[in-house]
Amino acid sequence: MKPAAVPADTLYFTLQELGVIIVLSALAALSGALVPSWLFPDTTISDFVYSTLGLPGPGAGELVFGSILCFWLLLGLLLVKKPGTAFAMAIVLIAIDLMAGSQALVIQTLDVLLFVALIIEAISMVPVERGPWSYLLPACLLVFGITTIAVAILGFATTGEMDTAVTGTSWSYYFSGILGLVCAFICCRYQVRYLLAAGLAGMYYMLHFWLYWGSGFAARFPPDPEMIPVLFLVALLGGVISAAAAYGISRLLGSHGNTDRPNSVDQ
């Protein structure tokens, strides 16, 4: 007598959900490797963020990579709607990197994927409509935004990793600061946990770069401490914007509706 077959829906992830995870992970790997070279064919990301945008360093270029990673991990979480989705995608991403050999097999390049995924997973389940969570994202955007504008007004703006003083008007500082204030107002009106999740994940991505890349531990911290809130604002905005984009796509795909699951990440 044959044993009864185990229904597919008894698995944590169904085959369809596993397919979504694998496909999105592959797209994340491809976009992380190809999008920067496609966007900046004649220069590097560092040249763009320092020379064109006039942002300080080090780490401003991580805005692109961190935002891409947060976008795909959050999109997977919104589509599958199960805790553990982002972490599973991070595991698949690490496997792809190991097989493709496109990343140096060191902790600096791989563990950041897991930590970013865990931050997104954890924050996506907190009750952001309750204090103090409800004030965290608007407060960070407000403080960093005001600080960035103040740095520009006082003439302390720098650009590049060598802490070069900005000549002329620091338009990138004013733009980032004002955008931070606008996002702070929006986040006060609309308490959405995935914006907080991606924003904090983006900030960690920047912090991870400062701590673990370079000749020694914390060797890449900005030489000017006044640039830390500016760079955190850039990373925070990258996460918030990538989260909004992921949410918009999930709505277009018709997957961000109401659900009866208690662990739903929707809000």
N, C-alpha and C positions, 0 to 999 in steps of 0.2 A: 504494500500500500504506500503510495507516494505521500511524503509530508506535504502539508498545506503550504502553498506559496505565500510568502510574506508580501502583503500589499505594499505597493510602491509608496503610498502616502504615509506609511509608518516610519519612513526615514525622515530625518530632520529636514534635509533638503530634498525636494523631489528632483527627478531627472531634468525637468524643465528649468527649475531654479539653478541646478548645477550648471546647466548649459548657459544660463544668463551670467552666472559668476565667471565661467571660463571665458566667454566671449568678451565681457567687459574688462576682465583682467588683461586679455590679449590686446584690446584696444588701448588700455592704459599704458601697457608696455610700449606699444608702437607710438602712441602720441607723445609719451615722455622722451622717446628717442628721436622722433622725426619732426614733431611740431616746432621745437626750438630752431632746428636747422632750416625748416621751411619758412618760419617767420623772419629769421635773420640770416638770409643766405650769404650775405657779403660781410658779415661781422659776427661777433659773439654776443651772447646775452649780456655779459659784463660790460662790453663796449656800449651796448644799447642803453642799459639802465644807468650807466655812469655818464656817458657822453651826451646821449640824446635826452634822456629823462632827467639827468642831473641829480640822481639819487645818491645817498651816501652808501658806504660799505663798511665792512664786507658783508656779503650775503644778500644784497638786493636782488641779484639774479635768481636766488632761490624762490622768489615770488612766482616765477613761471612754473618751475618744477613742483613746488608745493601746491600751487593752485590746481595744476593738472591732476595730481594725485588725489587731492581732496574731492575734486569734481567726480572722478570715477568711483571712488570708494563710497561716496554719499549717494551717487546715482544707483549703484548696486543695492545699497541699503533701502532706498526708497522704492525700487522696483520689486525686490524680493520680499521686503517687509518682515524680515526675521533677524533678531539679534544674532550676531556671529557672521553675518554676510560680509561686512567689511573686513573682518579678520580673515575669513576664508579667502577673500580676494587678495589680501596681502600675502598669504601663503602661496597662492598661485603665481603672483607677481614675482616672488622670490624664486620660485621654481623656474619661471621663464627666464629670469636674469641668469640663474645658474646654468641653464641649458644653452642660452644664447651666448653667454660669456661676455655680455656687453657691460657688465659691472665688475669692478674689482671685488673679489670675494673677501671683503673685510667687513667688520661690524659697522663701520660708519655708513656703508652704502646699503645695508640690508635691514638692520634693526630699526631704522627710521620708519620703514614701511609698517612694521608691526606696531610701533608706538603710535603712529598717526592713526592707524586703523582702530586701536584700542581706545584712543581719545574720542574718535567719532562714535564708536559703539557706546561708550559710557555716557557721554554727554547727550546722545540721542534718546536716552531713557530717563533723563532727569526732568522733574516738573518745573520747567522754566517759567511757568506762570506764577510761581510762588517765590517770595523773597528767601534768601538773597540772590537766587539764580536770575530772577527777573531783572535785576539791576546790573548784572555782571557785564554783559555785552555792551549795553548802552554806556555804562561807566567807562569801560576800556576805550571805546571809540571816542567818547567825549574827552577824556584826559589826554589820550594820545593825539587827538586832533588839535586840541588847544595848544599842547606842547609843540607840535610840529609848526603851527602857525607862529607861535611865539619865537621859536628858533629862527624862522625866516625873518620876522620883523626886527629882531635884535641883531641880525647880521651874523649869526653863528653857523649858517648853513654851509655844509661841506659836501663834496662829491668824491666818489671813488674810494678805493681802499687805502689810499695814501693820505686821506683827510685833507684834501685840497679845498681851499676856501672857494665858495661859489662867487663868481663875478657877475654883477648885474642882479636882476630880480630873480628870486628863487621860485619860479612859477610852479615847479613840481611839488615844492613844500606847501605852497598855498592851495594847490589843487587837492593834494592828498589830505591836508587838514580840513578843508571845507567838505570834501567828500566824506571824511570820517564823521563830521558833525551832522551831515545830512543822514547818514546811515544810523547814527545814534538816535536821531529823532524817529526814524522809521522803526527801529528796533524797540523803542519805548512804546510805540503804538501797537506793534504786532510782535507778540512774544512767540517766537518760533525757534524750537530747540535745534533744528539742523543748522541754522545760521550760526548759533553759538558753537556747535560742534565743529563745523569746518573752520570757523574763525580761530578757535583755540588750537586746533590741529595745525593750522597754518603758522601760528606763532611758535608752536613747538618745533615745527620743521626748521624755522629760522634759528631757534635756540640750539637745536641739535647740530646745525652747521657750525655755529660758533664754538660749541664745546668739543666736537669730535673730529673736525677737519683742521688740518694744519700740522705743524711740527710738534705740537704737544697739546695737552689738555687745556681747553679754553684759550688756545692760541689765536683764534680768529675773532675774538670779541672786538667790537668797534674800538679804535684807538681813542675816539672822542665819546665819552659816556653820554653826552647830549644826543647822540645819534641813535641810541638804543630805543627810545620811544618812537622815533621817526621810523625806524626799520620795523619795529613791532606793529606800527600802524599799517605799513605797507603789507606786511604778512597777514594781518587781521583782515584788511580790506580784500586781499586776494582770496582768503577763505570764504568770506561772506559773499563775494560776487560769484565764486565757483559754486557755492551752495545754492544761491538763487537760480543759477543756470541749470543745475541738476534738478531742482524742484520744477522749473518750467518744462524741462524735457519730460520728466515723469508725468506731469499733467497732460502734456501733448500725447503721450503714449497711453493715457487713460488708466494709469496704474496708481495714481495718488488719490484714491477715493476713500470713503469711510470703511472701516474694518472693525470686526468684532474681537480681533485678537487683543488680549490685554497687553502684549508686549509690542504693540505697533509703534513704529517710529513716526507715524504721521502726526502732524499737528498743523 
